[in-house]
Amino acid sequence: MYYGPDSEDSVAFVFRAGADEPTVGASWFDGTVPPGSVADEVRALTATAHVDGRAARSVEWPTTPADHPEERTQVTLVGRPDERDEGVVVVGLTAASPAQTDYEARATAIEASMDGIAVLATDETYDYLNDAHAAVYGYDSRTPFYGETWEMCYEPAECERFREEVIPELYETGTWRGDATGLRRDGSTFPQELSLSLTPDERVVCVVRDVTERREREAKLRARAERLTEFSRLLAHDLRNPLAVARANAEFVEMEPENSEERLRALSNSLDRIDELISDALGYARAGDSVSQAELENLSLSRVASMAWDTVETGEASSSLESGGSFEAVESQLRQVLENLFRNAVEHADEPPTVWVGELPDEAGFYVEDSGPGIAPANRDRVFEVGYSTNDHGTGYGLPGVERIAVEHGWEIDVTDGRTGGARFEIRTDPPATDEA
């Protein structure tokens, strides 16, 4: 590196001296930069460096010696002030081979990679890592990794699996690729795809990718496919009877049009029933959409309950909001829960019922209660079965849809007796954790 005045080529100071490098007082330009277009370009860059200050500019040309035709010389000029407030230029001269240039390009690509890339030394400690590798494990700096082994990124059980299964295969075949569970700095875990490669000097190159979002998408697609299969099977079964009735009445009307009034009415009822079944089945199919944290909103129970009541055919039924509160939920799905519970109360009552809505008194959640006939204890689990209904005109999709939405939100739903003997549905939005054996 050479340090020269802005208006002269002579070297004022040498940062790193070498056998072939100019000395103080000599010209860094003469004998280094070939004449012609290259010299013109370097002169222009020198002027630019003075104007742009610290903006770096480079020019590259083939090295003169014929015995090293593959090498090239690069000059880099950076303008900066000196202690006398006079503009000077820092001149850097380097000889670079294609192999070196290729290496630098690869290093740049590794640094810019969105995948976490690291190199482990033979003692399994970190020799190198890029920023993406630190970030995938929840760190904003590479520093905590140096001097540590790869085990800082995994729970003990996963480390044991690596020792018993992964590492032996890596040293036997030279590569390993598969799934693992990483450990973030905050203690949370995440699914990852991991690729390991052994270098000739037995260091390990690790490439890791967080696949949390991909796994969530895959789970959603699987759940949706399962719902569509169940939906088509149930719908085909439930439509068979009203279709048969509609067909029979249509055939009778065709044969005896003069006596068709009652048959046309029955045909219309069958078509209405088919429409109802399709509508409820579609609602049930949509109810199982997985809920992501990004979709949740802090919602007012009173506001959503009011909207839900207005969209249900309630006839002469009445509603009473006894207490409000707010809950984290997907608005369209909370509204669907309330609509189905309101519709259930109205359809199963012999007389127009009263429906009460409010916040649970002693825990997070809400209730929907009605003054109808209630649900017998023996049937309280069955009401959430798809296709089950105690009403001859029910479809058996409403309450299973309610339960499905509750499950996707991490809620619990129970059925109990209301104050007048009617049904009371209690939904706990923050249920206590249960220990699973």
C-alpha positions in Angstrom: 0.0 0.0 0.0 1.4 3.4 -0.9 0.4 6.9 0.4 1.0 9.8 -2.1 0.1 13.5 -2.4 -2.9 14.2 -4.7 -1.0 16.1 -7.3 2.2 13.9 -7.5 3.0 10.3 -8.3 5.8 10.1 -5.7 5.4 7.8 -2.7 5.2 9.7 0.6 4.9 6.6 2.8 5.0 2.8 2.4 2.6 0.8 4.5 4.1 -2.6 3.6 7.4 -2.8 1.7 8.4 -5.6 -0.6 11.3 -6.3 -2.9 9.5 -5.1 -6.0 7.6 -2.2 -4.4 8.5 1.5 -4.9 10.4 3.3 -2.2 9.7 6.7 -0.6 10.2 9.4 -3.2 9.9 7.1 -6.2 6.9 7.1 -8.5 4.3 4.4 -8.0 3.0 5.1 -11.5 6.0 4.8 -13.7 7.1 1.3 -14.4 3.9 -0.1 -12.8 1.0 1.1 -15.0 1.3 0.2 -18.7 1.1 3.2 -21.1 -1.9 3.8 -23.3 -5.6 3.3 -22.4 -4.8 1.7 -19.0 -2.6 4.7 -18.0 -5.4 7.1 -19.1 -8.0 5.2 -17.1 -5.8 5.1 -13.9 -5.1 8.9 -14.3 -8.9 9.5 -14.5 -9.5 7.3 -11.5 -6.9 9.2 -9.5 -8.7 12.5 -10.2 -12.0 10.8 -9.3 -10.6 9.6 -6.0 -9.7 13.1 -5.1 -13.2 14.3 -5.8 -15.1 11.4 -4.2 -13.2 11.2 -1.1 -13.3 7.6 0.3 -15.1 6.2 -2.8 -12.8 3.3 -4.0 -12.1 2.7 -7.7 -10.1 -0.1 -9.2 -8.4 -0.9 -12.5 -7.0 -4.3 -13.5 -4.6 -5.3 -16.3 -2.5 -8.4 -17.2 0.8 -8.7 -15.3 3.9 -7.9 -17.5 6.1 -10.9 -16.8 5.6 -13.5 -19.6 6.2 -16.4 -17.2 3.1 -15.6 -15.3 0.5 -14.8 -18.0 -2.4 -15.9 -15.8 -1.7 -13.3 -13.2 -3.2 -9.8 -13.3 -2.3 -6.6 -11.5 -5.0 -4.5 -9.8 -4.7 -0.9 -8.6 -7.2 0.4 -6.1 -7.3 4.2 -5.3 -9.1 5.7 -2.4 -9.1 9.5 -1.7 -8.7 10.7 1.9 -7.5 13.8 3.7 -4.2 13.9 5.5 -3.1 15.7 8.7 -2.4 18.8 6.7 -5.9 18.9 5.3 -4.5 18.2 1.9 -6.1 15.6 -0.4 -4.0 12.4 -0.8 -4.7 9.1 -2.5 -4.2 5.7 -1.0 -2.9 3.4 -3.8 -3.1 -0.3 -3.4 -1.2 -2.6 -5.8 -2.0 -6.3 -5.8 -1.2 -9.3 -8.1 -4.2 -11.6 -8.4 -4.4 -15.0 -10.2 -7.7 -16.3 -11.6 -7.7 -18.9 -8.8 -7.5 -16.1 -6.2 -10.3 -14.1 -8.0 -12.4 -17.2 -8.1 -11.8 -17.8 -4.4 -12.9 -14.3 -3.6 -16.0 -14.6 -5.6 -17.0 -17.8 -3.8 -16.3 -16.2 -0.5 -18.5 -13.3 -1.4 -21.3 -15.7 -2.4 -21.0 -17.6 0.9 -21.2 -14.4 2.9 -24.3 -13.4 0.9 -26.0 -16.8 1.1 -29.4 -16.9 2.8 -28.5 -20.4 4.1 -26.4 -20.7 7.2 -22.9 -21.9 6.3 -20.2 -22.9 8.8 -16.9 -24.7 8.9 -16.0 -26.8 11.9 -12.4 -27.5 12.9 -11.2 -31.1 13.6 -12.0 -30.5 17.3 -15.6 -29.7 16.3 -15.3 -26.0 17.3 -16.4 -23.3 14.9 -13.6 -22.2 12.4 -15.9 -20.0 10.3 -19.6 -19.1 9.9 -21.5 -16.5 7.9 -24.1 -14.1 9.3 -27.0 -16.3 8.1 -25.7 -19.2 10.2 -25.7 -17.0 13.4 -29.1 -15.6 12.5 -30.8 -19.0 12.0 -30.0 -19.9 15.6 -31.2 -16.5 16.9 -27.9 -14.7 17.3 -27.1 -11.2 15.9 -23.4 -11.8 16.0 -20.9 -14.6 15.1 -18.8 -14.0 18.2 -20.6 -16.4 20.6 -19.9 -19.3 18.2 -16.1 -19.0 18.1 -14.5 -21.4 20.6 -17.7 -23.4 21.0 -18.7 -26.7 19.4 -21.7 -27.4 17.2 -23.5 -28.8 20.3 -24.5 -25.3 21.3 -27.0 -25.4 18.5 -28.9 -28.6 19.6 -30.6 -30.1 22.6 -28.9 -33.0 24.3 -31.1 -35.7 22.8 -30.4 -34.4 19.3 -26.6 -34.2 20.0 -26.8 -37.9 21.1 -28.5 -38.8 17.8 -25.8 -37.0 15.8 -23.1 -38.9 17.7 -24.7 -42.2 17.2 -26.1 -41.9 13.7 -25.0 -38.9 11.8 -21.3 -38.4 12.5 -20.4 -42.1 11.8 -22.1 -41.9 8.4 -20.4 -38.6 7.7 -16.9 -40.0 8.3 -17.8 -43.2 6.4 -19.2 -41.6 3.2 -17.9 -38.1 3.4 -21.4 -36.5 3.3 -24.7 -36.5 5.2 -28.0 -34.8 4.5 -31.2 -34.9 6.4 -33.6 -33.3 8.9 -32.7 -32.1 12.4 -34.1 -30.0 15.1 -32.1 -26.9 15.9 -32.0 -24.9 19.2 -32.3 -21.2 19.1 -30.6 -18.8 21.5 -34.0 -18.2 23.3 -34.5 -21.9 24.0 -37.0 -22.5 21.2 -36.5 -25.2 18.7 -37.1 -25.3 14.9 -37.1 -27.9 12.1 -34.1 -27.6 9.8 -32.6 -29.2 6.8 -28.9 -29.9 7.3 -26.1 -30.8 4.9 -22.7 -31.9 6.1 -19.6 -32.5 4.0 -16.1 -33.6 5.1 -13.1 -31.8 3.6 -9.8 -33.5 2.8 -8.3 -32.2 6.1 -11.3 -33.6 8.0 -13.0 -30.3 8.7 -16.8 -30.3 8.4 -18.7 -27.9 6.2 -22.3 -27.4 7.5 -25.1 -25.9 5.5 -28.4 -25.3 7.5 -31.8 -24.0 6.5 -34.7 -23.2 8.7 -37.8 -25.0 7.2 -40.4 -23.9 9.7 -42.5 -22.0 7.2 -42.3 -24.9 4.7 -43.4 -27.4 7.3 -46.3 -25.2 8.3 -47.4 -24.9 4.7 -47.1 -28.7 4.2 -49.2 -29.3 7.3 -51.9 -27.0 6.1 -52.0 -28.7 2.7 -52.2 -32.2 4.3 -55.0 -31.0 6.7 -56.8 -29.4 3.8 -56.6 -32.6 1.7 -57.9 -34.6 4.6 -60.8 -32.2 5.0 -61.7 -32.3 1.3 -61.7 -36.1 1.4 -64.0 -36.1 4.5 -66.1 -33.3 3.0 -66.7 -35.2 -0.3 -67.5 -38.4 1.5 -70.0 -36.9 3.9 -71.6 -34.6 1.4 -72.1 -37.5 -1.0 -73.8 -39.5 1.7 -76.0 -36.6 3.0 -77.1 -35.5 -0.4 -78.3 -39.0 -1.5 -81.6 -38.9 0.4 -82.9 -35.4 -0.6 -81.8 -36.1 -4.2 -83.8 -39.3 -4.3 -86.8 -37.5 -2.9 -86.4 -34.6 -5.4 -86.1 -37.1 -8.3 -89.2 -39.1 -7.2 -91.3 -35.9 -7.0 -90.0 -34.6 -10.3 -91.0 -37.9 -12.0 -94.5 -37.7 -10.5 -95.0 -34.1 -11.7 -93.9 -35.2 -15.1 -96.5 -38.0 -15.2 -99.4 -36.2 -13.5 -98.9 -32.4 -13.9 -102.5 -31.7 -12.9 -102.0 -33.1 -9.4 -98.5 -31.7 -8.9 -99.0 -28.9 -6.3 -98.0 -30.9 -3.3 -95.3 -32.7 -5.2 -93.8 -29.4 -6.3 -93.7 -28.2 -2.7 -91.9 -31.4 -1.7 -89.5 -31.0 -4.6 -88.8 -27.4 -3.5 -88.2 -28.5 0.1 -85.7 -31.1 -1.1 -83.8 -28.6 -3.1 -83.7 -26.2 -0.1 -82.3 -29.1 2.0 -79.6 -29.8 -0.6 -78.7 -26.1 -0.6 -78.5 -26.1 3.2 -76.3 -29.2 3.3 -73.9 -27.8 0.7 -73.7 -24.4 2.6 -73.0 -26.0 6.0 -70.6 -28.6 4.6 -68.6 -25.8 2.9 -68.5 -23.9 6.2 -67.2 -27.0 8.0 -64.5 -27.5 5.4 -63.3 -23.9 5.8 -63.4 -24.1 9.6 -60.3 -26.2 9.7 -57.9 -23.7 8.1 -54.8 -23.6 10.2 -54.3 -20.4 12.3 -50.9 -18.6 12.2 -49.8 -16.1 14.7 -49.7 -13.4 12.1 -53.5 -13.8 11.4 -54.5 -13.2 15.1 -56.1 -10.0 16.1 -57.3 -8.6 19.4 -61.0 -8.7 18.9 -63.9 -7.3 20.9 -66.4 -10.1 21.8 -69.4 -7.7 21.9 -68.6 -6.3 18.4 -68.1 -9.7 16.7 -71.1 -11.2 18.5 -73.3 -8.4 17.3 -72.2 -8.9 13.7 -72.8 -12.6 14.0 -76.3 -12.2 15.4 -77.2 -9.9 12.6 -76.3 -12.5 9.9 -78.2 -15.5 11.4 -81.9 -16.1 10.8 -83.0 -15.8 14.5 -86.7 -15.0 14.0 -88.2 -13.9 17.3 -85.3 -15.1 19.4 -83.5 -12.5 21.5 -79.9 -12.0 22.6 -78.3 -10.5 25.6 -74.6 -9.5 25.9 -73.9 -9.9 29.6 -70.2 -9.0 29.5 -67.6 -8.1 26.9 -63.9 -8.7 26.9 -61.4 -9.2 24.1 -59.6 -12.2 22.7 -56.9 -13.1 20.2 -58.5 -14.8 17.2 -59.0 -14.8 13.5 -62.0 -12.6 13.1 -63.8 -14.5 10.4 -63.4 -17.8 12.4 -64.6 -16.3 15.7 -67.6 -14.9 13.9 -68.2 -18.4 12.4 -68.1 -19.9 15.9 -70.7 -17.5 17.2 -72.9 -17.8 14.1 -73.0 -21.6 14.4 -73.8 -21.5 18.2 -76.6 -18.9 17.6 -78.0 -21.0 14.8 -77.8 -24.1 16.9 -79.7 -22.4 19.8 -82.5 -21.2 17.5 -82.9 -24.4 15.5 -83.2 -26.7 18.5 -85.6 -24.7 20.5 -89.4 -25.3 20.5 -90.0 -21.7 21.2 -88.0 -18.6 20.4 -85.1 -18.8 22.8 -83.0 -16.2 24.6 -79.3 -16.4 23.9 -76.8 -15.0 26.4 -73.2 -14.2 25.5 -70.5 -13.2 27.9 -67.0 -13.5 29.3 -66.2 -16.4 31.6 -66.0 -15.1 35.1 -62.9 -16.9 36.4 -60.8 -17.7 33.4 -60.0 -16.5 29.9 -62.7 -17.3 27.5 -66.4 -16.7 26.7 -69.7 -18.6 26.8 -72.8 -18.8 24.6 -75.9 -20.0 26.5 -79.5 -20.5 25.5 -82.9 -21.1 27.1 -83.7 -24.1 24.9 -84.1 -27.8 25.8 -80.4 -28.3 26.5 -78.2 -31.3 25.6 -78.4 -34.5 27.6 -75.1 -35.5 29.2 -74.9 -38.7 27.2 -75.0 -36.7 23.9 -72.6 -33.9 24.8 -69.6 -35.6 23.2 -71.6 -36.7 20.2 -72.7 -33.2 19.2 -69.2 -32.6 17.9 -69.3 -35.6 15.6 -69.7 -34.7 11.9 -73.2 -35.6 10.7 -74.7 -36.0 14.2 -77.8 -33.9 14.9 -80.8 -34.3 17.2 -82.8 -32.1 14.9 -84.5 -33.8 11.9 -83.6 -30.7 9.8 -80.0 -30.3 11.2 -77.0 -31.0 9.0 -74.6 -32.1 11.7 -71.8 -29.8 10.4 -72.3 -26.7 12.6 -70.9 -27.8 16.0 -68.1 -29.9 14.5 -67.0 -26.8 12.7 -67.1 -24.9 16.0 -64.9 -27.5 17.7 -62.5 -27.5 14.7 -62.0 -23.7 14.9 -61.5 -23.9 18.6 -58.8 -26.6 18.2 -56.9 -24.6 15.6 -56.8 -21.6 17.9 -55.6 -23.7 20.8 -58.9 -23.3 22.7 -61.0 -25.8 24.6 -64.8 -26.1 24.3 -67.2 -27.8 26.8 -70.9 -28.3 26.9 -72.8 -27.9 30.2 -76.2 -26.9 31.6 -77.4 -23.3 31.3 -79.2 -21.4 34.0 -82.7 -22.4 32.7 -81.7 -25.9 31.7 -80.6 -25.0 28.2 -77.3 -25.6 26.5 -74.2 -23.6 27.6 -71.1 -23.8 25.5 -67.9 -22.6 27.3 -64.8 -21.8 25.2 -61.6 -21.4 27.1 -59.1 -19.3 25.1 -56.1 -20.0 27.4 -56.7 -23.5 28.7 -54.2 -24.9 31.3 -51.4 -27.0 29.9 -51.8 -30.7 30.3 -49.1 -33.2 30.9 -49.1 -35.9 28.3 -47.7 -39.2 29.3 
